[in-house]
Amino acid sequence: MEYDSIECVSTSDGLGDEEIPHRHHFTPSKTHNVNVFPPAIHPTTSVHELLECPVCTNSMYPPIHQCHNGHTLCSTCKTRVNRCPTCRQELGDIRCLALEKVAESLEFPCKYFPLGCPEIFPYYSKLKHELICNFRPYSCPYAGSECSIVGDIPYLVTHLRDDHKVDMHSGCTFNHRYVKSNPREVENATWMLTVFNCFGQYFCLHFEAFQLSMAPVYMAFVRFMGDEQDARNYSYSLEVGGNGRKLIWEGTPRSIRDGHRKVRDSHDGLIIQRNMALFFSGGERKELKLRVTGRIWKEPSNPDGGPCVPNLYS
């Protein structure tokens, strides 16, 4: 959605280049194929190559298929090809049970070992772990486009600033003013993303306009640039008001592991109906003028329970 003007008033200075630490960038394809083993683990090259699919070059997991001549490929690639990629013979429905037995006897480090994961797993448990490994790279949290960039947090902060031109601010309080000349033209769109450096961590403040059922609404929420467990150490509040009325939201920031659409669709944030937003704007309700203020604070202790994700419209 195009916006007419956005005025950001921060309680502290913006971030300079020197405030963003060393960063690492990992493209999705390179990240998926990381296979670096610690010095103590050296599976034989021949066995490792046997477990590598000749089509996608990823490790094969059961069921492992083979052609009539014994050439193997993974189950995913089998659905995409009709002939063996090695000998060009037609593929049947033959399982390579011998290779699956070999795989059962092997242990491998997590593919994110180069990023710091020290875990070693039986071959069949490795894939499940990698889906939730805390050392896996993060996806870009920018919601205005389908960005495919992944990397660690310092790299993504620089990426957001330089490539997406996102505003960067230091401090744990904020004061933003959103202005729209024709608020009745509401489409599913993202208005703004701002990044805050607070308590040595980075937080994303989202403000969006979208259709909820048949009614246009505005929503503000905060995401934590890190894992869910660390996000629970913090809380935030958002406040919007005018004409002697106000709405207040308090909650725990969601990790950027959860996509912005997932957070939005769970209604986990400050939701403002259009009529209420226009009431807050004052005047003749022909122009949207919202001032959203908020703060982030660190909790003294962290409960063991997971975050509560309310569904206000169920």
Phi, psi and chi 1 to 4 in degrees:
 res  aa     phi    psi   chi1   chi2   chi3   chi4
   1 MET       -  135.1  174.6 -179.9  -66.0      -
   2 GLU   -79.8  141.1  -63.8  -65.5  -27.8      -
   3 TYR  -118.8  149.7   53.2   81.9      -      -
   4 ASP   -79.1  -45.3  -66.1  -55.4      -      -
   5 SER  -160.0  146.1   64.7      -      -      -
   6 ILE  -133.6  125.4  -68.4  179.1      -      -
   7 GLU  -113.4  120.6  173.8 -174.7  -39.8      -
   8 CYS  -110.1  121.0  172.8      -      -      -
   9 VAL  -113.6  107.7 -178.5      -      -      -
  10 SER  -100.4  149.0  178.8      -      -      -
  11 THR   -81.8   -4.5   56.2      -      -      -
  12 SER  -147.3  175.2   41.2      -      -      -
  13 ASP   -71.7  159.7  -63.2  -27.1      -      -
  14 GLY   -72.0  167.2      -      -      -      -
  15 LEU   -85.8  135.9  -65.8 -179.0      -      -
  16 GLY   -96.1  170.7      -      -      -      -
  17 ASP   -59.2  -35.3  -67.3  -11.0      -      -
  18 GLU   -73.1  -12.6   66.3  -80.5   -2.1      -
  19 GLU   -87.0   -8.8  -65.3 -173.6   56.0      -
  20 ILE   -99.2  117.7  -60.8  177.1      -      -
  21 PRO   -72.0 -178.1   26.1  -33.3      -      -
  22 HIS   -56.9  142.3 -177.7   70.0      -      -
  23 ARG  -133.5  163.8   60.6  -96.6 -174.4 -170.2
  24 HIS  -131.4  140.6  -60.7  -80.1      -      -
  25 HIS  -119.8  136.6  168.9 -138.2      -      -
  26 PHE  -131.7  117.3  -48.9   97.1      -      -
  27 THR   -72.4  151.8   63.2      -      -      -
  28 PRO   -56.3  -40.7  -25.4   33.2      -      -
  29 SER   -68.6  -41.7   58.8      -      -      -
  30 LYS   -68.2  -38.0  -69.7 -178.1  179.1  178.9
  31 THR   -63.3  -40.3  -60.7      -      -      -
  32 HIS   -66.4  -24.7 -172.6   75.9      -      -
  33 ASN  -107.9   17.8  -68.9  -40.9      -      -
  34 VAL   -68.8  123.4  171.3      -      -      -
  35 ASN  -142.7   76.2  -78.5  -59.0      -      -
  36 VAL  -113.3  128.9  178.2      -      -      -
  37 PHE  -106.6  142.5  -59.6   94.0      -      -
  38 PRO   -63.9  160.6   17.1  -25.7      -      -
  39 PRO   -54.6  -31.3  -25.3   34.4      -      -
  40 ALA   -80.5   -8.2      -      -      -      -
  41 ILE  -119.4  113.9  -59.6  174.9      -      -
  42 HIS  -137.4   80.0  -70.5  -73.5      -      -
  43 PRO   -61.5  145.8   21.6  -30.8      -      -
  44 THR   -61.3  143.1   61.8      -      -      -
  45 THR   -59.1  -38.8  -57.9      -      -      -
  46 SER   -64.1  -43.0   58.1      -      -      -
  47 VAL   -67.2  -43.4  173.2      -      -      -
  48 HIS   -61.8  -40.2 -178.7   60.6      -      -
  49 GLU   -69.3  -32.5  -71.1  178.3  -11.3      -
  50 LEU   -62.2  -31.5  -76.7  173.7      -      -
  51 LEU   -90.7    9.0  -67.0  171.9      -      -
  52 GLU  -101.6  123.8 -176.8  178.3  -82.3      -
  53 CYS   -66.8  130.3  174.9      -      -      -
  54 PRO   -71.0  -12.7   26.7  -34.3      -      -
  55 VAL   -92.2  -57.1  178.7      -      -      -
  56 CYS   -98.9  -10.0   64.0      -      -      -
  57 THR    65.8    8.8   70.9      -      -      -
  58 ASN   -84.4  161.6  -65.5  -34.7      -      -
  59 SER   -66.9  142.9  -62.8      -      -      -
  60 MET   -92.7  138.1  -66.6 -172.9  -68.4      -
  61 TYR  -123.3  155.6  -64.9   87.3      -      -
  62 PRO   -56.7  143.5  -22.9   33.2      -      -
  63 PRO   -80.9  137.0   28.8  -33.5      -      -
  64 ILE   -97.0  127.1  -59.9  175.1      -      -
  65 HIS  -104.5  158.7  -62.8  -85.9      -      -
  66 GLN  -143.5  158.0   68.8  176.0   31.1      -
  67 CYS   -88.3 -177.0   72.6      -      -      -
  68 HIS   -67.1  -21.0  -68.0  -77.3      -      -
  69 ASN   -93.3    1.9  -67.9  -32.6      -      -
  70 GLY    93.3    3.9      -      -      -      -
  71 HIS   -78.7  136.1  -56.7  123.4      -      -
  72 THR  -104.6  160.2   57.3      -      -      -
  73 LEU  -160.1  161.2   75.8  163.9      -      -
  74 CYS   -78.0  164.2   70.3      -      -      -
  75 SER   -67.0  -31.8   57.2      -      -      -
  76 THR   -66.3  -46.6  -59.0      -      -      -
  77 CYS   -70.4  -26.9  -69.5      -      -      -
  78 LYS   -62.1  -32.5 -177.0  178.8 -177.8  -63.0
  79 THR   -74.7  -10.6   62.5      -      -      -
  80 ARG  -104.3  -15.6  -59.0  173.2 -178.9  172.4
  81 VAL  -126.5  153.2  -62.9      -      -      -
  82 ASN  -102.5  -19.9  -64.0  -38.7      -      -
  83 ARG  -124.9  155.6  -66.1 -178.2  176.3  -86.1
  84 CYS   -60.8  129.0  172.4      -      -      -
  85 PRO   -70.1  -13.4   24.9  -33.5      -      -
  86 THR   -94.7  -50.4  -56.3      -      -      -
  87 CYS  -111.6   -4.9   66.2      -      -      -
  88 ARG    69.6   12.8  -50.9  -51.5  -60.7  170.3
  89 GLN   -78.0  155.5  -65.6  -66.3  -43.1      -
  90 GLU   -65.3  143.3  -71.6 -170.4    5.3      -
  91 LEU   -87.4  139.3  -68.8  172.2      -      -
  92 GLY  -104.8 -153.2      -      -      -      -
  93 ASP  -116.3   58.4  -69.6  -39.8      -      -
  94 ILE  -103.3  125.7  -52.8  173.6      -      -
  95 ARG   -87.9  141.0  -71.1  -86.6  -65.3  -86.5
  96 CYS   -94.0   80.7 -174.0      -      -      -
  97 LEU   -66.3  -31.2  -59.5  179.6      -      -
  98 ALA   -65.0  -44.2      -      -      -      -
  99 LEU   -68.9  -33.2 -169.7   55.9      -      -
 100 GLU   -65.0  -36.9  -68.8  179.7    6.6      -
 101 LYS   -65.8  -40.0  -72.2  -68.1 -175.0 -179.6
 102 VAL   -60.9  -42.9  171.6      -      -      -
 103 ALA   -62.1  -33.0      -      -      -      -
 104 GLU   -63.2  -24.9  -69.3  177.3   -3.5      -
 105 SER   -90.2   -2.2   65.1      -      -      -
 106 LEU  -102.1  152.1  -60.2  179.2      -      -
 107 GLU  -126.0  141.7  -71.2 -171.0  -15.7      -
 108 PHE  -134.2  151.8  -72.9   88.0      -      -
 109 PRO   -73.7  156.3   28.3  -34.4      -      -
 110 CYS   -56.9  143.5  171.2      -      -      -
 111 LYS   -66.9  -12.3   73.7  176.3  179.7 -179.4
 112 TYR   -94.8   18.7  -59.3  120.2      -      -
 113 PHE   -54.1  -41.6  166.3   74.6      -      -
 114 PRO   -63.0  -19.1  -22.1   33.7      -      -
 115 LEU   -96.0   -0.1  -51.5 -176.3      -      -
 116 GLY   122.0   -6.4      -      -      -      -
 117 CYS   -74.6  124.1 -178.1      -      -      -
 118 PRO   -94.4    2.1   34.3  -32.8      -      -
 119 GLU   -76.8  147.8  -58.2  -66.0  -23.3      -
 120 ILE  -127.5  135.7  -61.0  172.9      -      -
 121 PHE  -133.5  153.6  -64.5   92.0      -      -
 122 PRO   -57.7  153.1  -24.1   33.3      -      -
 123 TYR   -53.5  -42.4 -170.5   79.0      -      -
 124 TYR   -79.2  -18.2  -65.4  143.5      -      -
 125 SER   -88.1  -16.2  -58.3      -      -      -
 126 LYS   -61.5  -43.7  176.2  175.4  175.4  -75.5
 127 LEU   -64.8  -42.3 -174.0   61.7      -      -
 128 LYS   -63.2  -41.2  -67.9 -178.4  179.4  179.2
 129 HIS   -63.1  -42.1  161.3   78.7      -      -
 130 GLU   -64.9  -22.5  -70.7  168.9   -8.1      -
 131 LEU   -70.1  -24.3  -67.2  174.5      -      -
 132 ILE  -123.4    9.4   59.3  172.8      -      -
 133 CYS   -59.4  132.0  178.0      -      -      -
 134 ASN   -68.5  -13.8  -71.2  -24.5      -      -
 135 PHE   -95.1   -0.9  -68.4   89.5      -      -
 136 ARG   -67.9  149.4   70.7 -167.4 -170.2  -82.2
 137 PRO   -65.5  160.3  -11.9   21.8      -      -
 138 TYR   -96.4  150.8  -62.4   88.4      -      -
 139 SER   -86.2  152.1  -61.8      -      -      -
 140 CYS   -58.7  128.7  173.1      -      -      -
 141 PRO   -84.4    2.2   30.8  -34.4      -      -
 142 TYR   -67.1  130.2 -170.9   75.4      -      -
 143 ALA  -101.3   -4.0      -      -      -      -
 144 GLY   -81.0   -9.0      -      -      -      -
 145 SER  -156.8  165.5   63.1      -      -      -
 146 GLU   -84.6   81.0  -64.2  -63.1  -31.2      -
 147 CYS   -85.9  131.0 -176.8      -      -      -
 148 SER   -99.9    5.1   60.8      -      -      -
 149 ILE   -69.1  136.8  -67.0  -64.7      -      -
 150 VAL  -129.7  156.9  -62.2      -      -      -
 151 GLY   171.3 -174.1      -      -      -      -
 152 ASP   -80.9  174.0   61.3   11.3      -      -
 153 ILE   -62.9  -48.0  -62.3  -56.8      -      -
 154 PRO   -57.9  -38.5  -25.9   35.7      -      -
 155 TYR   -65.7  -43.1  175.1   81.9      -      -
 156 LEU   -65.8  -34.2  -69.9 -178.7      -      -
 157 VAL   -60.9  -46.5  170.8      -      -      -
 158 THR   -64.3  -41.1  -58.5      -      -      -
 159 HIS   -60.6  -44.4  163.9   68.6      -      -
 160 LEU   -62.2  -41.7  -71.2  169.6      -      -
 161 ARG   -70.0  -46.8 -177.5 -163.9   62.2 -166.9
 162 ASP   -84.7  -38.6  -64.0  -15.9      -      -
 163 ASP   -94.5  -39.5  -62.1  -28.9      -      -
 164 HIS   -98.3   -4.1  -66.2  -61.8      -      -
 165 LYS    57.6   39.1  -50.8  -57.2  179.2 -175.3
 166 VAL   -76.9  140.7  169.3      -      -      -
 167 ASP   -69.8  135.7  -70.9  -25.2      -      -
 168 MET  -115.9  134.5  -58.5  -77.1  172.9      -
 169 HIS  -139.5  149.3  -63.3  -84.9      -      -
 170 SER  -104.2  143.3  -68.3      -      -      -
 171 GLY   124.0  161.2      -      -      -      -
 172 CYS  -108.5    5.7  -61.0      -      -      -
 173 THR  -125.6  153.0   59.9      -      -      -
 174 PHE  -148.4  159.4   42.8   87.3      -      -
 175 ASN  -148.7  105.0 -176.4  -11.6      -      -
 176 HIS  -119.9  143.9  -73.1 -101.7      -      -
 177 ARG  -121.3  124.7 -174.7  168.7  179.2  -99.4
 178 TYR  -112.7  128.9  -56.4   95.1      -      -
 179 VAL  -126.1  132.5  179.0      -      -      -
 180 LYS  -140.1  124.8  178.9   67.4  177.7  175.9
 181 SER   -72.0  -31.7   60.2      -      -      -
 182 ASN  -128.9   78.9 -169.8   -3.1      -      -
 183 PRO   -70.1  -10.6   27.0  -34.6      -      -
 184 ARG   -78.1  -11.3  -62.3 -171.4 -178.5  -81.3
 185 GLU   -96.5   79.3  -65.9 -179.2   -1.6      -
 186 VAL  -104.1  124.8  176.3      -      -      -
 187 GLU  -121.0  165.3  -59.8  174.3   -4.0      -
 188 ASN   -68.3  105.8  -72.1  -32.4      -      -
 189 ALA  -159.9  160.8      -      -      -      -
 190 THR  -100.2  133.9  -63.7      -      -      -
 191 TRP   -91.1  -49.5  -87.9   26.4      -      -
 192 MET  -158.3  145.8 -174.4  177.5 -177.7      -
 193 LEU  -130.8  131.1  170.1   65.0      -      -
 194 THR  -128.5  140.2  -54.5      -      -      -
 195 VAL  -110.1  133.2  173.2      -      -      -
 196 PHE  -117.5  137.3  -70.7   88.4      -      -
 197 ASN   -98.9  112.7 -177.6    7.5      -      -
 198 CYS  -144.4  131.2  177.7      -      -      -
 199 PHE    55.9   30.9  -61.3  109.3      -      -
 200 GLY    75.0    9.2      -      -      -      -
 201 GLN  -120.3  170.3  -54.6  -70.8  -19.3      -
 202 TYR  -116.9  137.7  -68.7   97.2      -      -
 203 PHE  -128.4  143.8  -61.8   82.1      -      -
 204 CYS  -107.7  123.1  -63.4      -      -      -
 205 LEU   -98.8  118.2  170.7   63.4      -      -
 206 HIS  -105.6  140.9  -64.2  -99.6      -      -
 207 PHE  -134.2  121.2 -171.4   87.3      -      -
 208 GLU  -133.0  155.1  -57.2 -168.0    4.3      -
 209 ALA  -122.6  131.4      -      -      -      -
 210 PHE  -159.2  169.7   62.5   98.6      -      -
 211 GLN   -91.1  126.6  -63.3  -78.3   -9.6      -
 212 LEU  -112.1  109.7 -175.8   60.6      -      -
 213 SER    59.4 -117.3  -63.7      -      -      -
 214 MET  -106.4    2.6  -62.2  -59.7  -67.4      -
 215 ALA  -108.1  133.3      -      -      -      -
 216 PRO   -75.6  137.9   26.0  -31.5      -      -
 217 VAL  -136.2  163.5  -61.5      -      -      -
 218 TYR  -118.0  145.9  -52.6   98.4      -      -
 219 MET  -143.4  137.3 -178.3  175.4  178.9      -
 220 ALA  -124.5  138.6      -      -      -      -
 221 PHE  -157.3  164.6   56.2   90.7      -      -
 222 VAL  -119.9  137.6  171.7      -      -      -
 223 ARG  -119.9  147.5  -74.9 -162.4  -68.1  166.4
 224 PHE   -96.8  131.4  174.8   74.3      -      -
 225 MET   -85.4   80.9  -64.1 -171.4   70.4      -
 226 GLY   172.0 -168.7      -      -      -      -
 227 ASP   -82.4  162.3  -75.4  -43.8      -      -
 228 GLU   -60.1  -39.1  178.2 -176.9  -44.0      -
 229 GLN   -61.4  -41.2 -177.7  175.9   -4.2      -
 230 ASP   -73.4  -31.3  -65.7  -32.7      -      -
 231 ALA   -61.9  -29.9      -      -      -      -
 232 ARG   -68.6  -10.9  -63.4  174.8 -167.6  167.4
 233 ASN   -78.7   -4.3  -64.8  -35.9      -      -
 234 TYR  -128.5  156.9  -57.7   91.7      -      -
 235 SER  -135.9  163.2  -64.7      -      -      -
 236 TYR  -147.1  159.8   73.6   97.2      -      -
 237 SER  -131.6  147.8   65.5      -      -      -
 238 LEU  -129.9  143.0  -63.1  171.8      -      -
 239 GLU  -140.1  136.0  179.7  177.7  -42.9      -
 240 VAL  -139.7  143.7   62.1      -      -      -
 241 GLY  -171.9 -178.8      -      -      -      -
 242 GLY   166.9  159.3      -      -      -      -
 243 ASN    55.1   36.6  -71.7  -31.2      -      -
 244 GLY    77.6   10.8      -      -      -      -
 245 ARG  -125.9  157.0  -51.0  -69.7 -169.6  -85.9
 246 LYS  -157.6  154.2   64.1 -179.1  177.7 -179.5
 247 LEU  -116.2  140.2  -66.7  174.6      -      -
 248 ILE  -128.9  135.8  -60.0  175.5      -      -
 249 TRP  -126.0  135.0  167.4  -90.8      -      -
 250 GLU  -128.0  140.0  -71.5 -169.3    2.1      -
 251 GLY  -168.2 -177.2      -      -      -      -
 252 THR  -100.4  130.6  -59.1      -      -      -
 253 PRO   -62.2  139.8   22.8  -32.4      -      -
 254 ARG   -83.2  147.5  -61.7  -79.8  -74.0  -85.3
 255 SER   -70.1  150.6  166.0      -      -      -
 256 ILE   -71.3   -3.2   60.8  171.1      -      -
 257 ARG   -60.1  -32.0  -62.6  -74.9 -168.4 -158.8
 258 ASP   -86.7  122.8  -68.6  -24.8      -      -
 259 GLY   -61.4  156.0      -      -      -      -
 260 HIS   -62.4  -33.3   86.9  100.7      -      -
 261 ARG   -67.7  -36.8 -172.9  176.7  -63.4  -84.5
 262 LYS   -64.0  -41.8  179.3  178.7  179.6  179.8
 263 VAL   -65.8  -45.0  179.3      -      -      -
 264 ARG   -61.1  -46.3 -169.9 -169.4   75.7  179.9
 265 ASP   -69.8  -20.6  -68.2  -12.6      -      -
 266 SER   -85.5   -3.6   67.8      -      -      -
 267 HIS    60.6   32.1  -49.6  147.0      -      -
 268 ASP   -89.6   73.3 -167.8    2.7      -      -
 269 GLY   175.8 -172.8      -      -      -      -
 270 LEU   -81.4  113.1  175.8   65.6      -      -
 271 ILE  -107.9  130.2  -63.4  179.7      -      -
 272 ILE  -123.3  115.7  -46.6  163.1      -      -
 273 GLN   -65.4  151.5  -58.9  -68.6  -19.9      -
 274 ARG   -60.7  -43.1 -176.5  176.8   65.7 -178.6
 275 ASN   -61.5  -39.6  -72.0  -21.5      -      -
 276 MET   -67.9  -39.3 -178.0   64.1   69.6      -
 277 ALA   -62.3  -40.4      -      -      -      -
 278 LEU   -69.3  -34.0  -66.6  175.6      -      -
 279 PHE   -63.4  -43.6  175.6   77.6      -      -
 280 PHE   -62.5  -29.4  -70.5  153.5      -      -
 281 SER   -74.0  -22.5  -60.4      -      -      -
 282 GLY    75.0 -166.2      -      -      -      -
 283 GLY    65.3 -145.0      -      -      -      -
 284 GLU   -97.1   15.3  -61.9  179.7   -3.9      -
 285 ARG    61.7   29.6  -58.6 -169.7  178.9 -170.0
 286 LYS  -102.1   -6.7  -65.2 -178.1  178.1  179.9
 287 GLU  -140.1  135.3 -174.7  177.5   38.0      -
 288 LEU   -85.8  124.5 -178.5   72.2      -      -
 289 LYS  -137.4   93.3  -65.8 -179.4  179.2  178.7
 290 LEU  -109.1  135.7  -72.1  179.8      -      -
 291 ARG  -115.4  114.7 -175.5  175.8  -63.6  -82.6
 292 VAL  -107.2  122.1  177.7      -      -      -
 293 THR  -115.3  159.2   61.2      -      -      -
 294 GLY  -173.7  175.7      -      -      -      -
 295 ARG  -152.2  159.5   69.4 -175.7 -176.8   96.0
 296 ILE  -121.7  135.9  -58.4  168.4      -      -
 297 TRP  -137.5  161.1   66.7   91.8      -      -
 298 LYS   -98.4  131.0 -167.7  170.0 -175.2  178.7
 299 GLU   -76.1  142.5  -66.9  -68.6  -12.9      -
 300 PRO   -67.7  -28.9   23.1  -33.0      -      -
 301 SER  -144.9  159.5   60.4      -      -      -
 302 ASN  -117.7  115.7  179.9   30.2      -      -
 303 PRO   -66.0  156.9   25.0  -33.2      -      -
 304 ASP   -75.5  -23.8  -65.9  -27.0      -      -
 305 GLY   -70.5  157.9      -      -      -      -
 306 GLY   -76.4  171.6      -      -      -      -
 307 PRO   -70.0  144.4   26.2  -33.8      -      -
 308 CYS   -87.7  124.0  176.9      -      -      -
 309 VAL  -111.5   98.3 -178.6      -      -      -
 310 PRO   -75.5  150.7   29.5  -34.5      -      -
 311 ASN  -117.9   98.8 -170.8  -25.4      -      -
 312 LEU   -75.7   -8.8  -56.2 -179.3      -      -
 313 TYR  -122.6   21.8  -65.0   85.3      -      -
 314 SER   -80.6      -   59.6      -      -      -
